[in-house]
Amino acid sequence: MGIWNGLKRASRAIAESTGPAKYSSGGKQVRCEHCGRDQFTEGNAQLNTAGMTFMGLDWANQTATTLMCHACGRIHWFGIRPERH
């Protein structure tokens, strides 16, 4: 039973770490600019440039962190990764 309980706790921790959460950036809590809610799902987006695409080096471009509002779906972009709470 100990192993089974440990696996259940681990799966719950993984689900919580990948699900919607609150974030802060620059010392302020992030709130959706559209609906005002504070639960977001984190993602990443590549910041492609024409020159790097032309040379076939898209993989070398920088990335931005995106936070999608869990309530309305609006996507917020951050150049510096927000802190998850």
DSSP file (Angstrom, degrees, kcal/mol; ACC not computed):
  #  RESIDUE AA STRUCTURE BP1 BP2  ACC     N-H-->O    O-->H-N    N-H-->O    O-->H-N    TCO  KAPPA ALPHA  PHI   PSI    X-CA   Y-CA   Z-CA
    1    1 A M     >        0   0    0      0, 0.0     4,-2.4     0, 0.0     5,-0.2   0.000 360.0 360.0 360.0 -30.4    0.0    0.0    0.0
    2    2 A G  H  >  +     0   0    0      1,-0.2     4,-2.0     2,-0.2     5,-0.1   0.900 360.0  46.1 -62.2 -42.7    2.9    2.4    0.6
    3    3 A I  H  > S+     0   0    0      2,-0.2     4,-2.4     1,-0.2    -1,-0.2   0.921 111.8  51.6 -66.6 -43.5    4.1    2.4   -2.9
    4    4 A W  H  > S+     0   0    0      1,-0.2     4,-2.2     2,-0.2    -2,-0.2   0.917 110.8  47.8 -60.3 -44.7    0.5    2.8   -4.3
    5    5 A N  H  X S+     0   0    0     -4,-2.4     4,-2.3     1,-0.2    -1,-0.2   0.884 110.9  52.2 -64.2 -38.2    0.0    5.8   -2.0
    6    6 A G  H  X S+     0   0    0     -4,-2.0     4,-2.3    -5,-0.2    -2,-0.2   0.898 109.1  49.3 -63.8 -41.3    3.3    7.3   -3.1
    7    7 A L  H  X S+     0   0    0     -4,-2.4     4,-2.5     2,-0.2    -2,-0.2   0.889 110.4  50.8 -65.8 -39.0    2.4    6.9   -6.8
    8    8 A K  H  X S+     0   0    0     -4,-2.2     4,-2.1     2,-0.2    -2,-0.2   0.915 111.3  48.1 -64.3 -42.5   -1.0    8.6   -6.2
    9    9 A R  H  X S+     0   0    0     -4,-2.3     4,-2.3     2,-0.2    -2,-0.2   0.908 111.9  50.0 -64.0 -41.1    0.7   11.5   -4.4
   10   10 A A  H  X S+     0   0    0     -4,-2.3     4,-2.2     1,-0.2    -2,-0.2   0.914 110.8  48.2 -64.6 -43.2    3.2   11.8   -7.3
   11   11 A S  H  X S+     0   0    0     -4,-2.5     4,-2.2     1,-0.2    -1,-0.2   0.874 111.5  50.6 -66.8 -35.5    0.5   11.8   -9.9
   12   12 A R  H  X S+     0   0    0     -4,-2.1     4,-2.3     2,-0.2    -1,-0.2   0.903 110.0  50.4 -66.1 -41.3   -1.5   14.5   -8.0
   13   13 A A  H  X S+     0   0    0     -4,-2.3     4,-1.9     2,-0.2    -2,-0.2   0.894 110.7  49.1 -64.5 -40.0    1.7   16.6   -7.7
   14   14 A I  H  X S+     0   0    0     -4,-2.2     4,-1.1     2,-0.2    -2,-0.2   0.926 111.3  49.4 -64.9 -44.4    2.3   16.4  -11.4
   15   15 A A  H  X S+     0   0    0     -4,-2.2     4,-1.1     1,-0.2     3,-0.4   0.901 112.7  47.3 -61.7 -41.3   -1.3   17.3  -12.3
   16   16 A E  H  < S+     0   0    0     -4,-2.3    -1,-0.2     1,-0.2    -2,-0.2   0.840 109.7  53.1 -69.9 -32.6   -1.1   20.3   -9.9
   17   17 A S  H  < S+     0   0    0     -4,-1.9    -1,-0.2     1,-0.2    -2,-0.2   0.684 116.5  38.2 -78.1 -16.0    2.2   21.5  -11.3
   18   18 A T  H  < S+     0   0    0     -4,-1.1    -1,-0.2    -3,-0.4    -2,-0.2   0.529 103.5  82.7-109.3  -9.2    0.9   21.4  -14.9
   19   19 A G  S  < S-     0   0    0     -4,-1.1    23,-0.3     1,-0.2    21,-0.1  -0.146  97.1 -53.0 -85.2-175.9   -2.6   22.7  -14.4
   20   20 A P        +     0   0    0      0, 0.0     2,-0.3     0, 0.0    21,-0.2  -0.256  67.2 163.5 -59.0 144.6   -3.9   26.3  -14.0
   21   21 A A  B     -A   40   0A   0     19,-2.4    19,-3.0    -3,-0.1     2,-0.3  -0.931  39.0 -93.9-152.5 172.2   -2.1   28.4  -11.4
   22   22 A K        -     0   0    0     -2,-0.3    63,-3.0    17,-0.2     2,-0.3  -0.700  40.7-169.6 -92.1 149.7   -1.5   31.9  -10.2
   23   23 A Y  E     -D   84   0B   0      7,-0.4     7,-2.8    15,-0.3     2,-0.3  -0.927  12.2-155.2-136.4 158.5    1.6   33.8  -11.4
   24   24 A S  E     -DE  83  29B   0     59,-2.0    59,-2.8    -2,-0.3     2,-0.3  -0.975   7.7-174.5-132.8 153.1    3.5   37.0  -10.6
   25   25 A S  E >  S+ E   0  28B   0      3,-2.7     3,-1.4    -2,-0.3    56,-0.0  -0.980  71.8   0.6-147.0 130.9    5.7   39.1  -12.7
   26   26 A G  T 3  S-     0   0    0     -2,-0.3     3,-0.1     1,-0.3    -1,-0.1   0.812 130.8 -56.5  61.2  30.8    7.8   42.1  -11.7
   27   27 A G  T 3  S+     0   0    0      1,-0.2     2,-0.4     0, 0.0    -1,-0.3   0.532 118.1 103.4  80.7   6.3    6.5   41.8   -8.1
   28   28 A K  E <  S-E   25   0B   0     -3,-1.4    -3,-2.7     0, 0.0    -1,-0.2  -0.938  76.7-109.8-123.0 145.1    2.8   42.0   -9.1
   29   29 A Q  E     -E   24   0B   0     -2,-0.4     2,-0.4    -5,-0.2    -5,-0.3  -0.514  37.8-119.8 -69.1 135.7    0.2   39.3   -9.4
   30   30 A V        -     0   0    0     -7,-2.8    -7,-0.4    -2,-0.2     2,-0.4  -0.642  35.3-180.0 -79.3 130.2   -0.7   38.6  -13.0
   31   31 A R        -     0   0    0     -2,-0.4     7,-0.2    -9,-0.1     2,-0.1  -0.967  37.1 -97.2-127.8 146.4   -4.4   39.2  -13.7
   32   32 A C     >  -     0   0    0      5,-2.9     4,-1.2    -2,-0.4    36,-0.0  -0.416  23.3-145.4 -63.7 131.5   -6.1   38.7  -17.1
   33   33 A E  T  4 S+     0   0    0      1,-0.1    -1,-0.2     2,-0.1    43,-0.0   0.681  96.5  43.5 -70.9 -17.7   -6.5   42.0  -18.9
   34   34 A H  T  4 S+     0   0    0      3,-0.1    -1,-0.1    40,-0.0    -2,-0.0   0.911 132.6   9.1 -93.3 -53.4   -9.8   40.9  -20.3
   35   35 A C  T  4 S-     0   0    0      2,-0.1    -2,-0.1    39,-0.0    -3,-0.0   0.551  89.7-124.0-111.2  -9.8  -11.8   39.3  -17.5
   36   36 A G     <  +     0   0    0     -4,-1.2    -3,-0.1     1,-0.2     2,-0.0   0.470  61.2 139.0  83.1   1.1   -9.7   40.0  -14.4
   37   37 A R        -     0   0    0     -6,-0.1    -5,-2.9     1,-0.1    -1,-0.2  -0.230  46.0-146.8 -75.8 170.7   -9.2   36.4  -13.3
   38   38 A D        +     0   0    0     -7,-0.2     2,-0.5   -16,-0.0   -15,-0.3   0.139  61.2 101.3-129.7  21.4   -5.9   35.1  -12.0
   39   39 A Q        +     0   0    0    -17,-0.1    31,-3.0   -19,-0.1    32,-0.4  -0.942  47.0 172.2-110.7 125.0   -5.7   31.4  -13.0
   40   40 A F  E     -AB  21  69A   0    -19,-3.0   -19,-2.4    -2,-0.5     2,-0.5  -0.917  31.8-136.9-133.0 154.8   -3.4   30.7  -16.0
   41   41 A T  E     - B   0  68A   0     27,-2.3    27,-2.8    -2,-0.3     2,-0.2  -0.961  32.4-131.4-108.7 127.9   -2.0   27.8  -18.0
   42   42 A E  E     + B   0  67A   0     -2,-0.5     2,-0.3   -23,-0.3    25,-0.2  -0.526  35.4 155.1 -84.6 144.2    1.7   28.3  -18.9
   43   43 A G  E     - B   0  66A   0     23,-2.7    23,-2.4    -2,-0.2     2,-0.3  -0.862  30.9-122.4-148.5-176.6    3.1   27.8  -22.4
   44   44 A N  E     - B   0  65A   0     -2,-0.3     2,-0.4    21,-0.3    21,-0.2  -0.971  15.2-166.6-134.8 149.8    6.0   28.9  -24.6
   45   45 A A  E     - B   0  64A   0     19,-2.3    19,-2.9    -2,-0.3     2,-0.4  -1.000  22.1-125.3-137.6 138.9    6.2   30.5  -28.0
   46   46 A Q  E     - B   0  63A   0     -2,-0.4     2,-1.2    17,-0.2    17,-0.3  -0.674  15.4-139.7 -85.0 135.2    9.1   30.9  -30.3
   47   47 A L        -     0   0    0     15,-3.1    15,-0.4    -2,-0.4    -1,-0.1  -0.702  28.1-163.6 -95.3  83.5    9.9   34.4  -31.4
   48   48 A N        -     0   0    0     -2,-1.2     2,-0.3    13,-0.1    10,-0.1  -0.349   5.7-158.8 -71.5 146.4   10.8   33.8  -35.0
   49   49 A T     >  -     0   0    0      1,-0.1     4,-2.3    -2,-0.1     5,-0.2  -0.928  25.3-122.7-122.1 150.8   12.7   36.4  -37.1
   50   50 A A  H  > S+     0   0    0     -2,-0.3     4,-2.7     1,-0.2     5,-0.2   0.897 110.2  52.0 -59.3 -42.0   12.8   36.7  -40.9
   51   51 A G  H  > S+     0   0    0      1,-0.2     4,-1.6     2,-0.2    -1,-0.2   0.921 111.7  44.4 -62.9 -45.2   16.6   36.4  -41.0
   52   52 A M  H  4>S+     0   0    0      2,-0.2     5,-3.3     1,-0.2     4,-0.3   0.874 114.0  50.8 -68.8 -36.1   16.8   33.2  -38.9
   53   53 A T  H ><5S+     0   0    0     -4,-2.3     3,-1.4     3,-0.2    -2,-0.2   0.922 107.4  53.8 -65.1 -43.3   13.9   31.7  -40.8
   54   54 A F  H 3<5S+     0   0    0     -4,-2.7    -1,-0.2     1,-0.3    -2,-0.2   0.864 111.8  45.1 -58.0 -37.8   15.6   32.5  -44.2
   55   55 A M  T 3<5S-     0   0    0     -4,-1.6    -1,-0.3    -5,-0.2    -2,-0.2   0.419 116.3-114.3 -87.9   1.5   18.7   30.7  -43.0
   56   56 A G  T < 5S+     0   0    0     -3,-1.4     3,-0.2    -4,-0.3    -3,-0.2   0.772  82.6 120.8  73.8  25.3   16.7   27.7  -41.6
   57   57 A L    > < +     0   0    0     -5,-3.3     3,-2.1     1,-0.2     4,-0.3  -0.121  16.5 132.7-114.5  35.3   17.7   28.5  -38.0
   58   58 A D  G >   +     0   0    0      1,-0.3     3,-1.8    -6,-0.3    -1,-0.2   0.845  67.7  65.9 -53.6 -35.4   14.3   29.0  -36.4
   59   59 A W  G 3  S+     0   0    0      1,-0.3    -1,-0.3    -3,-0.2    -2,-0.1   0.717  94.3  59.9 -61.5 -20.6   15.3   26.8  -33.6
   60   60 A A  G <  S+     0   0    0     -3,-2.1    -1,-0.3    -8,-0.1    -2,-0.2   0.524  82.6 105.6 -88.6  -5.6   18.0   29.4  -32.5
   61   61 A N  S <  S-     0   0    0     -3,-1.8   -13,-0.1    -4,-0.3     2,-0.0  -0.287  78.2 -99.3 -70.5 160.0   15.4   32.2  -31.9
   62   62 A Q        -     0   0    0    -15,-0.4   -15,-3.1   -16,-0.1     2,-0.3  -0.271  34.4-136.2 -72.3 164.2   14.4   33.3  -28.4
   63   63 A T  E     -B   46   0A   0    -17,-0.3     2,-0.3    16,-0.1   -17,-0.2  -0.876   7.4-148.7-121.0 157.4   11.3   32.1  -26.8
   64   64 A A  E     -B   45   0A   0    -19,-2.9   -19,-2.3    -2,-0.3     2,-0.4  -0.891  20.2-119.4-119.0 153.3    8.6   33.9  -24.7
   65   65 A T  E     -BC  44  78A   0     13,-2.5    13,-2.5    -2,-0.3     2,-0.4  -0.791  28.6-159.7 -90.4 134.3    6.5   32.6  -21.9
   66   66 A T  E     -BC  43  77A   0    -23,-2.4   -23,-2.7    -2,-0.4     2,-0.5  -0.916   8.0-161.5-113.9 143.3    2.8   32.7  -22.5
   67   67 A L  E     -BC  42  76A   0      9,-2.5     9,-2.6    -2,-0.4     2,-0.6  -0.982   8.5-158.0-122.0 118.2    0.0   32.5  -19.9
   68   68 A M  E     -BC  41  75A   0    -27,-2.8   -27,-2.3    -2,-0.5     7,-0.2  -0.851  24.8-117.7 -98.4 124.8   -3.4   31.6  -21.2
   69   69 A C  E  >  -B   40   0A   0      5,-2.9     4,-1.3    -2,-0.6   -29,-0.2  -0.384  14.8-146.6 -61.1 129.2   -6.3   32.7  -18.9
   70   70 A H  T  4 S+     0   0    0    -31,-3.0    -1,-0.2     1,-0.2   -30,-0.1   0.739  94.3  45.6 -70.3 -23.0   -8.1   29.6  -17.7
   71   71 A A  T  4 S+     0   0    0    -32,-0.4    -1,-0.2     3,-0.1   -31,-0.1   0.921 131.7   8.7 -87.6 -49.1  -11.5   31.5  -17.7
   72   72 A C  T  4 S-     0   0    0      2,-0.1    -2,-0.1   -35,-0.0    -1,-0.0   0.594  90.9-120.9-114.9 -13.1  -11.6   33.4  -21.1
   73   73 A G     <  +     0   0    0     -4,-1.3    -3,-0.1     1,-0.3     2,-0.0   0.430  53.6 153.6  90.0  -1.9   -8.6   32.1  -23.1
   74   74 A R        -     0   0    0     -6,-0.1    -5,-2.9     1,-0.1     2,-0.5  -0.382  37.8-136.7 -62.0 139.6   -6.8   35.4  -23.6
   75   75 A I  E     -C   68   0A   0     -7,-0.2     2,-0.4   -35,-0.0    -7,-0.2  -0.879  15.2-163.4-105.9 128.8   -3.1   34.8  -24.0
   76   76 A H  E     -C   67   0A   0     -9,-2.6    -9,-2.5    -2,-0.5     2,-0.4  -0.906  11.0-144.5-110.0 137.1   -0.5   37.1  -22.3
   77   77 A W  E     -C   66   0A   0     -2,-0.4     2,-0.4   -11,-0.2   -11,-0.2  -0.821  14.4-173.6-107.6 141.2    3.1   37.2  -23.4
   78   78 A F  E     -C   65   0A   0    -13,-2.5   -13,-2.5    -2,-0.4     3,-0.1  -0.998  21.5-162.6-135.7 131.5    6.2   37.6  -21.2
   79   79 A G  S    S+     0   0    0     -2,-0.4     2,-0.5   -15,-0.2   -16,-0.1   0.756  91.3  48.5 -79.2 -26.6    9.8   38.1  -22.2
   80   80 A I  S    S-     0   0    0    -15,-0.1    -1,-0.1   -16,-0.0   -16,-0.0  -0.969 104.3-106.8-113.9 129.2   10.9   37.1  -18.6
   81   81 A R        -     0   0    0     -2,-0.5    -2,-0.1     1,-0.1   -15,-0.0  -0.317  34.7-127.7 -60.7 123.6    9.3   34.0  -17.2
   82   82 A P        -     0   0    0      0, 0.0     2,-0.5     0, 0.0   -57,-0.2  -0.288  25.7-105.4 -67.1 157.7    6.7   34.8  -14.6
   83   83 A E  E     -D   24   0B   0    -59,-2.8   -59,-2.0     2,-0.0     2,-0.3  -0.734  29.8-136.3 -88.5 128.9    6.9   33.1  -11.2
   84   84 A R  E      D   23   0B   0     -2,-0.5   -61,-0.2   -61,-0.2    -1,-0.0  -0.643 360.0 360.0 -83.9 139.6    4.3   30.3  -10.5
   85   85 A H              0   0    0    -63,-3.0   -62,-0.2    -2,-0.3    -1,-0.1   0.362 360.0 360.0-115.5 360.0    2.6   30.2   -7.1
